[in-house]
Amino acid sequence: MGDGNDEDAHKVEAASINEIIKEVSEIADKFPFNDKEKHFRKEIISLVSKVNTDTLGLQLPSKMPSNIPFKVLAGNVYKKSTKFESSVFVFPKSGNKLPFHDHPNMEGFIKALKGKLLITSFSLLNSEEEKRLRKEEFKEGNEKVRPAKFEGTLLLDATTTTASSPSEVVNLNALTGNIHSIESIDGLGAFFDILIPGYHQAHGNVPCTFFEMDEKNLTSGKIYWLKVVPANLIPNLVSMGKLEMPSIVQLD
């Protein structure tokens, strides 16, 4: 009897995440979202706010072995879409992070699942602003750097959430906060995110670019020049392993 109830409960949770992702897929069809379609962002934020470790069927320990060789573990919730990406990232311990990176022309929605996460973000300049600044600073044609406005930091805390008060969902769109880092600051940390569209789009793959910022004590609203990390050096920045987790095979 107990085993049967456990199996039924698992099916309910699986159907729950399936319905959430199915609704995200339908909204993703309407991308890109213009200023008159802000309600699409609100709808996705509402959907992502319902996601938690139970919904995902994901069991995370309170801590991981100290000898784990990766700083980040990543797993896909649903893989068969070019319209969006749905993933879970786990940081085994404090100080582990995803370094500064972008998501070209994508919308991102992030929710903490475990621990405390610090998001540090920069916003891209529009093409005219960047062109003008490059000319003023004699950096025209220099693809090794990118100007961006510092937006500050934001703490996502999953340690105090309840069913009636879920963790905040952060939206980082195609310009605002598009370049960001995410760091665990309270032991093991984890988050769920949706990217619209995904990396593997109909016209080809769209990789993200990684950046470095050497300056400390940054000022919100100020423009800084970020250094582009060559693709062959990215593995030196972040070591990523596979997260074993349940995934959706079919949305229907």
ABEGO torsion letter per residue (X at the ends): XAAAAAAAAAAAAAAAAAAAAAAAAAAAAAOBBBAAAAAAAAAAAAAAAABBAAAAGBBBBABBBAABABABBBBBABABBAABBBBBBBBABBGBBBBBBBBBGBBBBBBBABEBBBBBBBBBBBAAAAAAAAAAAGABGBAABBBBBBAEBBBBBAAABBAABBBBBBBBBAABGABBBBBBABEBBBBBBBBOBBABBAAEBBBBBBBBBABBGBBBGBBBBBBBBBAAAAAAABBBBBBBBBBBABAX
